[in-house]
């Protein structure tokens, strides 16, 4: 392993540990050239999975991009980073577990929505409002009302969500 400080290719392993996620080995090394210490990580090499976007473009699957979208939808909500990391990990397992080389962005979006629905209702609605690209307020209200029905069936809703109105009052403009 090449030293990051002096470039020497000679080092010795001082300590090896399995990471908390059990998906990497962390090695503490000491350079035999300069004596400085540094860490390396050994991970499994995975075949990249390509995401087919709505416009037909393809890009590498990025759990960081998935996490970013989830973090945005959970902003100012009582959702811990540990819960977000767990959800991202579950989505990653589904994506890589499919054994497919390509996956559509719609499938990944559905995985995120499925996880957020269980994690936090408001975050779920926030993500859905961007992901579903509601064409108007009526479509949004219909989505929320459908979600309320699902929650009632699961006996989760304590107060009804008042989204029955299909019209939004217009604002009067003062001259």
Secondary structure, DSSP 8 states (H G I E B T S, - for coil): ---TTT--S-EEEEEEEE-TTSSEEEEEEEETTT--EEEEEEE------EEE-TTS-EEE--HHHHHHHHHHHTTTSS--HHHHHHHHHHHHHHHHHT--SEEEHHHHHHHHHHHHHHH-HHHHHHHHHHHTT-SSHHHHHHHHHHHHHHHHHTT--SS----------------
